[in-house]
Amino acid sequence: MRIEANIAPVAALFAEPSRAAMLSVLLDGRALPAGELANLAGVSPTAASAHLTKLIDGGLLAVEAEGRHRYYRLANTGVAQVMEELSVLIKAPAIFRTPPLSPAAQALRQARSCYDHLAGEVAVAIAVALENRGWIVRGEGKRYEIENKEGRTWFARNGVNFQTIKPGRHGIARQCLDWTERRPHLAGPVGAGLFAHWCKTGWLERDDCHPRLVKLTALGRRSLRKELGLTLG
C-alpha cells in the first residue's frame, strides 16, 4: 500500500486564475467582502460566490460574519506561505516582467506585507543584518533560532515579548523565501511582532491605495541605520 499526501485537490484550488487573484489580494491579512473580491478578481458576483465556497471547503479561506455581511480572509499563515513560495517558482513574476519597472512595482518590490510580516528588499536586508550579528541563526528546516542574549534584548526592545509569544509550526521565527529577492526574510510570530511594532511606532506605513504596499518612513530609515547599520533608499 502506498500512503502519500493527496495534494491534487488543494493544488487545483490555487491553479484557477480568479481564485489565485482572490488569495493574492488577501495576502496582506485583511478580511474582505465577496463583492470587493469579485471586482478585484474581475469576475461576476455569482462566479465569485462559487469560487469562495470552494476555497472555504478546501480550507484555504475562513469567513467572518458581521451582522448581515460576510468577510473572507486567508484561513491561516500557512496559506500565505504557500502563495509566496509558489510565486518563487515563477521565473519572471508578472508585475516585474516588463522593464523598466513602474514606480508602483518598484515600491512593491522594496517593501510589502506578506500576510502578517514584512517582505521585499527591506525585509531581506534586515534578515541579513540580523544573521550577520548572530541574532538569528538558521536552524532545522525553515526555523530561525534566537538564542543570542544581545539579540533577544534587541527583539524585546522592538516589540517582541518572549514571555507571551506562541510558537508556530516552525517555532517562534522562520525563514520565508522572498519571491522577488529569492532570499529569506524573517517571518513567524517574531516577524509578525516586529512588523506590528514598527507600524505602530511609525517606522513603517501601509499604503491607503495598495494594501500590500508598505513605506519605510524617514524615521524608519534613521532607526534601522542606527540599530542595524542599514542604509536603505
C-alpha positions, 0 to 999 in steps of 0.5 A, a space after each residue: 500500500 502506498 500512503 502519500 499526501 493527496 495534494 491534487 485537490 488543494 493544488 487545483 484550488 490555487 491553479 484557477 486564475 480568479 481564485 489565485 487573484 482572490 488569495 493574492 489580494 488577501 495576502 496582506 491579512 485583511 478580511 474582505 467582502 465577496 463583492 470587493 473580491 469579485 471586482 478585484 478578481 474581475 469576475 461576476 458576483 455569482 462566479 465569485 460566490 462559487 469560487 469562495 465556497 470552494 476555497 472555504 471547503 478546501 480550507 484555504 479561506 475562513 469567513 467572518 460574519 458581521 451582522 448581515 455581511 460576510 468577510 473572507 480572509 486567508 484561513 491561516 499563515 500557512 496559506 500565505 506561505 504557500 502563495 509566496 513560495 509558489 510565486 518563487 517558482 515563477 521565473 519572471 513574476 508578472 508585475 516585474 516582467 516588463 522593464 523598466 519597472 513602474 514606480 508602483 512595482 518598484 515600491 512593491 518590490 522594496 517593501 510589502 506585507 506578506 500576510 502578517 510580516 514584512 517582505 521585499 528588499 527591506 525585509 531581506 536586508 534586515 534578515 541579513 543584518 540580523 544573521 550577520 550579528 548572530 541574532 538569528 541563526 538558521 536552524 532545522 528546516 525553515 526555523 530561525 533560532 534566537 538564542 543570542 542574549 544581545 539579540 533577544 534584548 534587541 527583539 524585546 526592545 522592538 516589540 517582541 515579548 518572549 514571555 507571551 509569544 506562541 510558537 508556530 509550526 516552525 517555532 517562534 521565527 522562520 525563514 520565508 523565501 522572498 519571491 522577488 529577492 529569492 532570499 529569506 526574510 524573517 517571518 513567524 510570530 517574531 516577524 509578525 511582532 516586529 512588523 506590528 511594532 514598527 507600524 505602530 511606532 511609525 517606522 513603517 506605513 501601509 499604503 491607503 491605495 495598495 494594501 500590500 504596499 508598505 513605506 519605510 518612513 524617514 524615521 524608519 530609515 534613521 532607526 534601522 541605520 542606527 540599530 542595524 547599520 542599514 542604509 536603505 533608499 
